[in-house]
Amino acid sequence: MTDTPAPPPPTLRLTIDTAALADNWRALDALSRPGRAGAAVKADCYGLGIEHCVPALLDAGCEQFFVAHWSEVADLLAFVPPQQVAVLHGANTAEEAAYAKATGVIPVINSLHQARVWSEAGGGTCHLMIDTGINRLGVAPAELSDPAIQQLDVEVLMSHLSSAEENTPANAEQLATFRAAMPLVAHRATSFANSAGIALGADFHCDLTRPGLALYGGVPTPDLAGHIRQVAFPQAAIIHIHDLSAGETVGYNREFTASSPMRVGTVSIGYADGFLRSWGAKGYLTRQGRKLRLLGKVSMDMVVVDLADAPGAMIGDWLDVPYHLPEAAQHSGLSQYELLTALGNRFARITSADCANNAASAKPNAAQH
Ligand SMILES: *Cc1c(COP(=O)(O)O)cnc(C)c1O
């Protein structure tokens, strides 16, 4: 038996600008006064990778980290002490509660059932989510007097806004409901705002904010636009170049027809990489800042672009996926959250520092140049 050789460089890469990520956290932290900012790092830091993002967040000064699933805890504990990790979905089973006890990670209690499960497992420090109107997870205000809640040792009393990125009376209503609930259960700190909630003003900040999207370059509300830098830069390589004659069609269902002879490039990015068909109609990739329009449908693992504005293009060239998130959301019809979390695991995730060091060697099929 021989060892499997190291694979050749992938034809997809995602550069994470960790300096921009750290700047975004510091900006959101400053905007969270009189509170401090934590970080939502669920879904592997919204698809960008815990191992790349969490060290940068720690360096910037972040001390509170939120994941959704118990399966996300182990990767985070490689970087963060357990008492700084909270699990938003809470413990519904004895196994989940026992895991929280064994690791020292803090469950967010979301229901009377979860409160009982936690106490039966021995209890201890927890956070408590109150449902002030999102009707997703959380204890109803009317349930707070239940003995199952009253016996909890609550560190952070939390709630979550349903529509923070909208100018709607629902935000003030939720805040009023949250404030009315605060005296009903003992706690040591409060937490309310997600990224967009930070822009709603100091009343919404409480002690701890929980930005996620904006850390990773999302701009949920124009108020944050001047504060947030792009963090994720996906690129895909050209894997084939060929010429079409007039009348030839491209891709699944032959949606594009060449009206005259043209040169096209096949690019290695598709559904599994988060590049969904909704990019098709108005979409483009760029090479050296020039737009190359998409031709026809995204077809499984590939997309075809018009090379009219890239006369020197070669196999192995990297094309940039336009991922300025507010604009990308407009182009693709996907939400900024979906754009980040859908980036698949075929991307080689590198940080901007790696990128500077490896710019030459990271090029796929470099021998062809
Ligand atoms: C995901 C999440 C956040 C972060 O929200 P963003 O809109 O990404 O900033 C904060 N709090 C809770 C409870 C969450 O589930």
The ligand as an SDF file (V2000), in Angstrom:
LIG
                    3D

 15 15  0  0  0  0  0  0  0  0999 V2000
  -27.2160   34.0770   13.9040 C   0  0  0  0  0  0  0  0  0  0  0  0
  -27.5640   34.8120   15.1260 C   0  0  0  0  0  0  0  0  0  0  0  0
  -26.9940   36.0560   15.3850 C   0  0  0  0  0  0  0  0  0  0  0  0
  -26.1810   36.8150   14.3640 C   0  0  0  0  0  0  0  0  0  0  0  0
  -27.0730   37.4270   13.4580 O   0  0  0  0  0  0  0  0  0  0  0  0
  -26.5680   38.3050   12.2000 P   0  0  0  0  0  0  0  0  0  0  0  0
  -27.8240   38.7990   11.6020 O   0  0  0  0  0  0  0  0  0  0  0  0
  -25.8190   37.3750   11.3120 O   0  0  0  0  0  0  0  0  0  0  0  0
  -25.6960   39.3690   12.7420 O   0  0  0  0  0  0  0  0  0  0  0  0
  -27.2370   36.6220   16.6260 C   0  0  0  0  0  0  0  0  0  0  0  0
  -28.0280   36.0160   17.5340 N   0  0  0  0  0  0  0  0  0  0  0  0
  -28.6190   34.8350   17.2990 C   0  0  0  0  0  0  0  0  0  0  0  0
  -29.4880   34.2200   18.3340 C   0  0  0  0  0  0  0  0  0  0  0  0
  -28.4260   34.2020   16.0820 C   0  0  0  0  0  0  0  0  0  0  0  0
  -29.0440   33.0430   15.8270 O   0  0  0  0  0  0  0  0  0  0  0  0
  1  2  1  0
  2  3  1  0
  2 14  2  0
  3  4  1  0
  3 10  2  0
  4  5  1  0
  5  6  1  0
  6  7  2  0
  6  8  1  0
  6  9  1  0
 10 11  1  0
 11 12  2  0
 12 13  1  0
 12 14  1  0
 14 15  1  0
M  END
$$$$
